[in-house]
Amino acid sequence: MDIEDRASSRSVDLASQIMLQEAERQGIKTAWDRFEAQQPQCGFGELGICCRNCTMGPCRIDPFGEGPNQGVCGATADIIVARNLLRMIAAGAAAHSDHGRDITHTLLLTAEGKSGGYEIKDEAKLNAIATEYGIATEGRGKKEIAYELAQAVYAEFGKQEGPIRFTRRAPSKRVELWQKLGIDPRGVDREVVEALHRTHIGVDNDYVNLILHGLRTALSDGWGGSTIATELSDILFGTPKPIRSMANLGVLSSDKVNIIVHGHEPTLSDMIVAAANDSDLISLAKQKGANGINITGICCTGNEVLMRHGIPIAGNFLQQELAIITGAVEAMVVDVQCIMPAITSLTGCFHTKIISTSPKAKFPGATHIEFHEDNALDIAKEIVKTAVENYPARNTSQVKIPDVKTECMVGFSVEAIINALGGSLDPLLDAIKSGAVKGIVGIVGCNNPKIQHDYSHINLAKELIKNDILVINTGCNAIACAKAGLLLPEAADQAGGGLKGVCQSLGIPPVLHMGSCVDISRILTACAAIANALGVDISDLPVAGAAPEWMSEKAVSIGTYVVASGIYTVLGTVPPILGSANVTKLLTEGAEDVVGAKFAVEIDPFKAAKLILDHITAKRKALGI
Ligand code: BF8
């Protein structure tokens, strides 16, 4: 294979292909090379049948039935697979929920007047969420309300008994089902701790019981930690509204200081955006020979500032190294989650400074400027200044920015969708009932070098809109669709006649960007609102979920809470469960009888679309529409 063919076999994205060729010419290894170097990957690991939860092991089960069928303690493939899966869910739930906790902390500091630069941007949402929590708003100041709300939300994390408030957005039938199954989640921290307890050697050895706790832990993420992160972020930073911007590596500037925010929590990225507007820092950039300061994003923190400020997005997960290889990035400012440790090794070849900011996430080789919410704006200015001062170190002969970028329209929060519909969900419900819109599918999740970069994301979205399915998306799928031009009202031309008409009359794209991965909570909220409006359960709706290129533990938690909420979900990469026929059967068949939804695994996006369309047709038929 020559250099061009190798690049195009790795990614369907032109900007990424250009940079992959550049990397290869310069002898720089990327995630794709490291993936190849890992081949063949461990078969026991792929099947989920290795256990190192105690030091009698590590143990592994022979998948062919010729060698050991139990670990030293007697754990079978069912126990090992279920325990490993539960630990993945717990890690994912912990990541999302800790993000939610940090946002809550920032709201609390802001209410106390102790945060350095934050304010309550959406008072209407503050009042709405406070009311949902039973907090009086009449005649009270916003800081007083925010203080009481932040305290109440803080308590959700460590709650020993009693429900998480946002779970009660779900239809009552769904809540009753969770209660009947014993999976109505208690506090987030309690579920995560219990997951680790149960998976310790010699505790929970029933794969069904383990998986049920997986559902409960994941629900504490989706309707708990993630919803908290979304709702409180909206209060602090503003609820997203439709806004236009640009996507892909071509958003990097050849003559400005390029700062990429990468990671997840908007507490950092929002403040970096504010700091970059500081006139002294802009003057300093000019003194250093630059034409200004250009902020762009990667991954979900990029989505946060994209949908709230229209900050251009440079790429999704697999483009983080490629961005640095452009030679045009003065600083990549990172916080938590999905940040490859590999990026710091690129600083030996390029002038880019990796600036780590979280005490929870340090990277050897990075410049650490610790970020604290109580002094946020000053620290953000210091970070931006560090980037600006690095501009003269840019080697212009080394700069190669692919001239590839696409316009996008983003920022479709539930509130923005209702607004676009004229103030109520009714026009959407009518379109669903008439069949103009056959159903709604949330496509979410990561990139994974096991799949040609962006191929499955884009093709699944295109195939669904062609068949009159409204696509809503978040995370790295949203970025892939932005780059492919699917987040534009004009993309309605690629949709089926019914969806095209709806999009054209409302002036919206056929694929709606709902935010970052914690914002999958917006999808839950939307499904709950639609189900409540129709007087049915979420599992009755013509909706589905898909994660065509997923890779992270957060995605495992997401898929699990989506299914536990009653939404059929198709995965495009294979989860490590196939070593247990029983666990596989439970998740891909039996779950339907338990929670009214199940997983399917389909690598081919066209076949995945077919599975989803069949599911939606069956749900429509059952509803009599
Ligand atoms: O939380 S989609 S690679 S960036 S895990 Fe990460 Fe996956 Fe991207 Fe956002 Ni989500």
Boltz pocket constraint, residues with backbone or C-beta under 6 A from the ligand:
constraints:
  - pocket:
      binder: B
      contacts: [[A, 263], [A, 264], [A, 299], [A, 300], [A, 317], [A, 337], [A, 338], [A, 444], [A, 445], [A, 446], [A, 447], [A, 474], [A, 475], [A, 476], [A, 477], [A, 516], [A, 517], [A, 518], [A, 551], [A, 552], [A, 554], [A, 555]]
      max_distance: 6.0
